[in-house]
Amino acid sequence: MTHSTWLGEQTPPIPADETQRLEALRRYVGPDGAVERNEALEKLARLASEFFEIPIVLVNLIDEETQYQQACHAFEARTTARSESFCQFTIMSDDVFEVRDARKDPLFRNNPNVTGGMQLRFYAGAPLKTPDGHNIGSLCLIDRKPNALTPSDKQALRTLADEVVSRMELTRLNRVLEEESRAKDELMRIVSHDMRNPLMGIVGFAEYLHQETEDEEKREIYSIMEDAAKHMLGIVNVMLNSDYLRNESFALHRKVMDVAELTRDVIKLYQPFAMIKEQELAVDLPDNLRFKIDPERWKHITGNLISNAVKFTPRHGRVFVSVGVVEGTPRSLVLRVEDTGIGLSEEQLKSLYSGNKSIRRRGTEGEETSGLGMLFIKKSVELHRGTISVTSAPDKGTVFTIEIPE
């Protein structure tokens, strides 16, 4: 049976503020547009069933084509076509909409919910009006036998509908606050992490210069620089050591860059650390390598991998960095960072990208780590639709290979 048949060839009712109403509705659904069941509203539905002595109570939200049950009592279906719903009439006004006996009502007697298995007879709905004045759904009472509400019942139903909206608004506000909190926390982690690498560079340069100069005045200046940078590093580490929020809200800004030049800039930052540990930091980079990539993310990836290689390689060891392009469809940018360090066990490899601060380890000379570097690398690589692979074994060194498609 078509909608127009049971509706008596009338035009389906559409509120005058339909566009604004749908925009208001989106504030009360999940991040992916899904209508989620609400436990607090389920309790209100049970309360309404007991108060009105009505077997079925629903909290419905109505979008362009579908009616969704956000809460219900004694009803299993999660959705109903808007074209078959009674609530589409409820949202047309601010008053309670009541159908005492649907079989005798010319508008509803052919409705599939009346003629079909549901056998709906009585319906009463109060609109759910948002604080900015849009009816996004209804709190409705349903019976399988004729019924009627008294004036005081209708007032009680309107009051309960207002309470439903209040609970929905509270849920929405909590969601907004949680999202803002996550965004701020993630920004703090990213900023802190980005501060950490330059500060480590300052510490390394100051320590190197302090060892190389014979001038006592300069040695004191370099010592002060080193202490100040280490103090800042301590603050940053505290910020990084709180639980990291594992969400996917990183932004990606690709543009064509000289990746070889970017990589050289990163290597310069970590050269002092390798010099202090008397390591060989070897590179294999082309003169010019143009590739579309997010430059900041690339610096994160290369910087963290080189930093880890230096930290976990003992004195007189070797760290090798190479970047190139593999032709194909599509072309791929390939980064390889290899070291002769202490390597990783099978258990460490399994938890490599967990970001779990409880399993982080120190470098070969006690260097601090946050445990988040590999998590950052993995997220940045995945945003580029790339892959990361690692081969390692205890005391056999480690090789990381990053491949990013164009």
C-alpha positions in Angstrom: 0.0 0.0 0.0 1.5 3.4 -1.0 1.7 6.4 1.2 -0.8 8.4 -0.9 -3.3 5.5 -0.7 -3.6 5.4 3.0 -3.3 9.2 3.3 -6.3 9.7 1.1 -4.3 11.3 -1.8 -3.3 14.2 0.4 0.1 15.8 0.3 2.3 14.5 3.2 2.7 17.2 5.9 5.9 19.2 5.8 6.6 21.9 8.5 7.3 25.4 7.2 10.7 25.4 8.9 11.7 21.9 7.5 15.2 23.0 6.5 16.0 24.6 9.9 14.3 21.7 11.7 16.6 19.2 10.0 19.6 21.3 10.9 18.5 21.4 14.5 17.9 17.6 14.5 21.5 17.0 13.5 22.7 18.4 16.8 21.1 15.5 18.7 22.4 12.6 16.7 25.8 10.8 16.8 29.0 12.0 15.1 28.2 9.7 12.1 24.6 10.8 11.9 23.2 7.8 13.7 20.5 8.1 16.2 21.7 6.3 19.4 19.6 4.8 22.1 19.6 6.9 25.2 19.3 5.1 28.6 18.0 8.2 30.4 15.2 8.5 27.8 14.4 4.8 28.1 13.7 5.4 31.8 11.4 8.3 31.0 9.6 6.1 28.5 9.0 3.4 31.2 7.8 6.1 33.6 5.4 7.5 31.0 4.0 4.0 30.4 3.3 3.5 34.1 1.9 7.0 34.6 -0.5 6.9 31.6 -1.2 3.1 31.9 -0.3 2.8 28.2 1.6 -0.2 26.9 3.8 1.4 24.3 5.8 4.7 24.6 8.3 6.0 22.1 10.7 8.9 21.8 11.0 9.4 18.0 13.2 11.7 15.9 12.2 12.4 12.3 14.5 13.2 9.5 13.8 13.7 5.8 12.5 10.2 5.2 12.8 8.1 8.4 11.5 8.1 11.9 14.0 6.8 14.4 13.3 5.4 17.9 15.8 7.1 20.3 14.0 5.4 23.2 11.1 3.1 23.6 9.1 1.0 26.0 7.6 -2.4 24.8 8.4 -1.8 21.1 11.2 -3.5 19.1 11.4 -1.7 15.7 14.1 0.9 15.5 12.9 2.8 12.5 9.7 3.6 10.6 9.2 5.3 7.3 8.3 8.9 7.8 5.5 8.4 5.2 3.9 5.8 7.5 4.3 7.5 10.8 1.8 9.2 13.0 4.5 11.5 14.4 4.8 13.4 11.1 1.6 15.0 12.1 2.6 15.7 15.7 5.6 17.9 14.6 3.2 20.1 12.6 2.1 22.0 15.7 3.0 22.7 19.3 -0.1 20.9 20.8 -0.7 17.3 21.6 -1.8 15.3 18.5 -4.3 12.6 19.4 -6.0 9.8 17.5 -8.5 8.1 19.7 -9.5 5.2 17.4 -7.4 5.0 14.2 -9.9 2.5 12.6 -12.6 5.2 12.6 -10.3 8.1 11.6 -10.5 8.7 7.8 -6.9 9.9 7.7 -5.4 6.8 9.4 -7.7 3.9 8.9 -5.7 2.6 6.0 -2.3 3.3 7.6 -0.1 0.1 7.5 0.5 0.4 11.2 -3.3 0.2 11.7 -4.1 -2.5 9.1 -0.9 -4.5 9.7 0.6 -6.5 12.5 1.1 -3.6 14.9 -2.7 -3.1 15.0 -2.4 0.5 16.3 -5.6 2.0 17.5 -4.8 4.9 19.9 -2.0 7.4 19.4 -1.1 10.6 21.3 2.1 12.6 20.7 3.6 15.7 22.1 6.2 17.4 19.9 9.9 17.6 21.0 10.6 21.3 20.6 14.3 22.4 20.7 15.4 25.5 22.6 15.5 27.4 19.3 11.9 26.4 18.5 12.0 23.5 16.0 10.0 20.3 16.4 12.4 17.4 15.7 10.3 14.5 16.9 7.8 13.4 19.4 7.1 11.7 22.7 4.2 9.4 21.9 1.8 7.0 23.6 0.5 4.0 21.6 -2.3 1.5 22.5 -3.8 -1.4 20.6 -7.2 -0.5 21.8 -9.1 2.9 21.6 -8.2 5.3 24.3 -8.3 9.0 25.2 -6.4 11.6 27.2 -7.9 14.0 29.7 -6.8 17.7 29.6 -4.5 17.0 32.6 -3.0 13.9 30.8 -2.2 16.1 27.8 -0.5 18.7 30.1 1.5 15.9 31.7 2.5 14.6 28.3 3.7 18.0 27.3 5.7 18.3 30.5 7.3 14.9 29.9 8.2 16.0 26.3 9.9 19.1 27.7 11.9 16.8 30.1 12.9 14.6 27.1 14.2 17.6 25.3 16.1 18.8 28.4 17.8 15.3 28.7 18.6 15.4 25.0 20.1 18.9 25.3 22.2 17.7 28.2 23.5 14.8 26.2 24.3 17.1 23.3 26.2 19.6 25.5 28.2 16.8 27.1 29.2 15.5 23.7 30.2 19.0 22.6 32.3 19.5 25.8 33.9 16.1 25.3 34.8 16.8 21.7 36.3 20.2 22.6 38.2 18.6 25.5 39.6 15.9 23.2 40.5 18.5 20.6 42.3 20.7 23.1 44.1 17.7 24.7 45.2 16.4 21.3 46.5 19.9 20.3 48.5 20.0 23.6 50.0 16.6 22.8 50.9 17.6 19.3 52.4 20.9 20.3 54.3 19.3 23.2 55.6 16.6 21.0 56.7 19.1 18.3 58.5 21.1 20.9 60.3 18.1 22.2 62.5 17.5 19.1 63.8 21.0 18.7 64.5 21.2 22.4 66.5 17.9 22.1 68.4 19.5 19.3 69.3 22.5 21.6 70.4 20.1 24.3 72.5 18.2 21.9 74.2 21.3 20.4 74.8 22.8 23.8 76.3 19.6 25.2 78.5 19.2 22.1 79.8 22.8 22.2 80.4 22.5 25.9 82.7 19.6 25.3 84.5 21.2 22.4 85.3 24.6 23.8 88.2 25.5 26.2 86.8 28.9 27.0 85.4 28.7 30.6 82.9 31.6 30.0 81.5 30.0 26.9 81.4 26.6 28.7 79.2 28.2 31.4 76.9 29.7 28.8 76.5 26.4 27.0 75.9 24.7 30.4 73.1 27.2 31.1 71.6 26.6 27.7 71.7 22.9 28.2 70.1 23.1 31.7 67.4 25.4 30.4 66.5 23.2 27.5 66.5 20.1 29.7 64.2 21.9 32.1 61.8 22.6 29.2 62.1 19.0 28.1 61.0 17.9 31.5 57.9 20.0 31.3 57.1 18.7 27.8 57.6 15.1 29.0 55.2 15.6 31.8 52.6 16.8 29.2 53.3 13.9 26.9 53.1 11.3 29.7 49.4 11.8 30.4 47.2 9.3 28.6 47.2 10.0 24.9 43.9 10.4 23.2 43.8 7.9 20.4 41.5 9.6 17.9 41.8 10.3 14.2 41.4 14.0 14.0 44.9 14.8 12.6 44.7 17.1 9.6 46.8 16.4 6.4 48.1 19.2 4.2 49.9 17.7 1.2 51.9 19.8 -1.2 54.7 19.1 -3.7 58.0 19.5 -1.8 61.7 18.8 -2.1 61.6 15.8 0.2 65.4 15.4 0.1 65.9 18.9 1.4 63.3 18.4 4.1 65.1 15.2 5.2 68.5 17.0 5.3 67.0 19.6 7.6 65.8 16.9 10.0 69.1 15.1 9.9 71.0 18.3 10.8 68.9 18.5 14.0 70.0 15.0 15.1 73.6 15.1 14.0 74.8 16.5 17.4 73.3 13.5 19.2 75.1 11.1 16.9 78.4 13.0 17.3 78.1 12.9 21.1 77.7 9.1 21.0 80.4 8.9 18.3 78.1 7.3 15.9 78.2 7.3 12.1 75.0 9.0 10.8 75.2 8.0 7.1 72.7 9.2 4.5 71.7 8.4 0.9 69.6 11.2 -0.5 69.2 12.4 -4.1 70.0 16.0 -5.0 66.4 16.8 -5.6 63.3 14.7 -4.9 59.9 16.3 -5.6 56.9 14.6 -4.1 53.5 15.5 -2.8 53.5 15.1 0.9 52.6 16.9 4.2 55.9 18.5 5.1 55.2 18.7 8.8 54.1 15.1 9.0 57.2 14.0 7.0 59.4 15.8 9.5 57.6 14.0 12.3 58.1 10.7 10.7 61.8 11.1 9.8 62.7 12.9 13.0 61.2 10.3 15.3 62.7 7.4 13.4 66.2 9.0 13.4 65.9 10.0 17.0 65.0 6.5 18.0 67.8 5.0 16.0 70.3 7.3 17.7 68.9 6.6 21.2 68.9 2.9 20.9 72.2 2.5 19.2 75.3 2.4 21.4 78.5 4.4 21.0 80.4 3.8 17.8 77.3 2.4 16.2 75.9 3.3 12.8 72.6 4.8 11.7 71.7 4.9 8.0 69.0 7.0 6.4 67.9 6.7 2.8 65.0 8.3 0.8 64.0 7.4 -2.8 61.1 7.0 -5.2 59.9 3.7 -6.5 58.3 4.1 -9.9 55.0 2.4 -10.5 51.2 3.0 -10.4 51.2 5.0 -8.3 54.7 6.2 -7.6 55.8 5.7 -4.0 58.1 7.6 -1.7 60.3 5.2 0.3 62.1 6.1 3.6 64.5 3.6 5.2 66.1 4.1 8.6 68.5 1.3 9.7 70.6 1.1 12.8 73.0 -1.3 14.5 71.3 -0.8 17.9 69.9 -3.0 20.6 66.9 -4.1 18.6 63.4 -5.1 19.6 62.1 -8.4 21.0 58.9 -10.0 19.6 56.9 -8.7 22.6 58.2 -5.2 22.0 57.3 -5.4 18.4 53.8 -6.4 19.2 53.3 -3.3 21.4 55.4 -0.9 19.2 52.4 1.3 18.2 50.4 1.1 21.4 51.6 4.4 22.9 51.5 2.7 26.3 53.8 4.7 28.6 54.2 1.8 31.0 56.3 -0.2 28.4 58.5 2.6 27.2 62.3 2.1 27.5 65.4 4.2 27.9 68.1 4.7 25.3 71.5 3.1 25.5 72.8 6.0 27.6 69.6 6.6 29.6 67.9 8.9 27.1 64.2 9.5 28.1 61.4 8.4 25.8 57.7 9.2 25.9 56.5 6.0 24.2 54.4 8.1 21.8 56.8 8.6 18.9 55.9 5.4 17.1 52.2 6.1 17.6 52.6 9.5 15.9 54.6 7.9 13.1 51.9 5.3 12.5 49.1 7.9 12.4 51.0 10.2 10.1 51.8 7.3 7.7 48.3 6.0 7.7 47.0 9.5 6.9 49.2 9.4 3.8 47.6 6.0 3.0 51.1 4.6 3.4 52.6 1.5 5.1 55.2 1.0 7.7 57.2 -2.2 8.2 59.9 -3.1 10.7 62.4 -5.9 11.0 64.4 -6.3 14.3 65.8 -8.6 16.8 67.6 -8.2 20.1 71.2 -7.0 19.6 70.7 -7.2 15.8 69.6 -3.7 15.0 66.4 -2.4 13.5 65.2 -1.4 10.1 62.1 0.7 9.5 60.7 1.1 6.0 58.0 3.7 5.2 56.3 3.7 1.9 53.9 6.4 0.9 52.0 6.4 -2.4 51.7 9.6 -4.5 
